Amino acid sequence: MDLDPTHPDWILDADWYLERYPDVADFPGTPWEHFATLGDAEGRQPGPQFDPDFYRRCYLPLEGTRPARHYIYEGRPIGLLAQEQPRTAEASRRAMDAALHPARPPILLVGHDAQRAGAPILLLGLARHYRLLGYQPIFILRSSGPLHSDFQVLGPTFVLAEGWHLAGLGAGLPEDIAIIGNTGWSALVMDRLPDTGPRLLLVHEMTDYLRGQELLGPVSRMPRVAVGMPSMVGPLHEALREFSPDGPLPQIDQITPGLQTRPAPRRAVDTVRREIQGLWGDDVTVYLGAGYADHRKGFDRFLAAGAAIVSVQPDARFVWLGEMSAWAQQLADQAIAGGLPLLLPGFRTDAMAWYATAQCYLLTSRQDPG
């Protein structure tokens, strides 16, 4: 839904907008008409009460645009902020204290963001699991994203980019609370929280990625780290030794890899199967890839593998589940125009039905350990 040029919203301060952007005076319409049709898409700020850069960085999908439109129609109704609201350490401590449920032992789950991607979905799965065990999940996220409300449903959610004071939040935690961080980015947060109760960092990234993002230092200071593939243990141990040549290193545990799936509802599987049959017929072999389609996930490799496979297996068909970067979308358009049988359903909550329908999972990522 686009902004309605005929119905101004209080988000626009017309005088402020005209002063900030003198070229708007030449527009053949009102300041609101300019903002609704052009300004929001161009990333302009409608007034001092709304910060588009903050909102885009904190809440929008990766490479998302038109922050004001999203705020008016989606963000404001669920309480998302129009701009950063810095809290004091004491206010943050009180907020954390208020988030503790007297009837449920809390567990703190730390994440990078709430984007529609694998790591946040895994963190939501962990939270649901701990709720079933009787715990109350509490989240600290570095930034947010489209899954913001999913986190809020499961437990109190503190987004640092909104202005929460991390040390203040930490001061409000019980001394013996267990903390689980999800991805190497969470080490940046855990490194600044009180070192009291048990804590575990789940690392899904390859060592080269951690080094490139300057995350090895914070990871080296975690007491316990869990990785997902045997090949990750040695390189990570050697890399962490660089930051602690003589001191202690984290205990590194390796979790046995494997795809653990919930059975997909029969109706959902039938719906996906009909969609594939309607597009390609019955006698096809479906190769599935998944994740946020970008260079790190190797989407270009997925397309190249698809072209190679279909040249020797004419019945091969390809599906990529997940949101697309602009780079990936351009490559996909070119591949489809060139004849590659490719379907892009986008981010889907019925992902298990797609897994159940495909015959092969095609992993082409540059930075996934397995």
Steps between C-alpha positions, in 0.01 A plus 500: 500500500641838397467818702183688406598842355156637594514409872795666681641330807636681806837344421555786254589847628437703184697811601794293626493288182507805273787653694697175502443433127473830307448317169154392619380857438518427126276194532151555354318387812501512878798391712304191604430410137871527430594285796233238431591461132875570503655595833446179693645288218797737484569460872411857594411587857140625531554686826698509824280231659592222255849376414492292180862385535435368851175335400651333193801375694298377796178355358486462124586183309851491357519755216150617593375838376221751576544507878220751562248287313601197707481700822154643429336178385693233692740637760295758685203265564729255686699763686822527297696819564517791259851586619754381753403558862813481718432359847713551806670211673253525788194506271634196316567318828144564616359382166695175521393450859136548396542245219582220743205265553467398865350160414747399229880480515643731236746411225670772299530446124728739311473551124623721220166606353145393416539462126323222311812284487633178647664623821201701631264214412727264695496737797120504491505120494727492806266739680197283427688197625592668829145625549382139476754414771348767726750785447424861412711611201632856509663634183775753444540574128755734345242618244157384394319411177182347358484226767487757782146411605584126499764566765266719702238224510751264664650737754617852589720628219766771538641638173827681569470713187182651648710660774514251787804527727671160489680526832176613662314200356775274631473652846134397511573133430499237775852395597455135399310550173603277209593686180504353150638708214412411143768572234841658546345848496337426835845485661513880469202518736590214734850643543346803675253315725580391857706180509292305750276209398562236229537630148535343159571654160372320190730575207365426152756705309825379350823621660591719201169682535556557871847636425375726221231649726745541792299265721778263607596718798155497663455131416833418667369642828195272512525212750333247271440489125303247296554451126311293249761306303815304595704697244432823691663399828870504404504823297295683763726382783812613313347837416387565858849423626614817319300706751604304807852362441554403864159530659192278510298425187131419473394142528397414143225240464395355167132424455435203273368642173177389344171640376234462766159577357148519628258302283336738255119509516356288223284784373802729470697234310209447262474875439871528415485191281207644305690826453801314359282274283312799365827660395707200387280190492549169683820347370763739635784485751499799733828640636454735795722779636417728790606810691541870434623498141828690494868448418575334834224244443639428154186574302710546187643154561147363537410637157823367346440158653144510370615571145752215520247254643220576256740453205531131592168454682228673297229429761689694770319799651629751756343681795661759726319573826581833661517870440709631213769766503492740205817333370342156516173614344684638200688172456176305537324709237787438259498126571124471448523701178772257391268204551588370849186347658516695826228579753543772765224470762675747733493463877243235593367394837411161345865422425470143627244426231751610235769282655259206498420555133857540370720203411838663567642780715765694308747678731722749316582746778847651533472541876284217634698222667259229386 
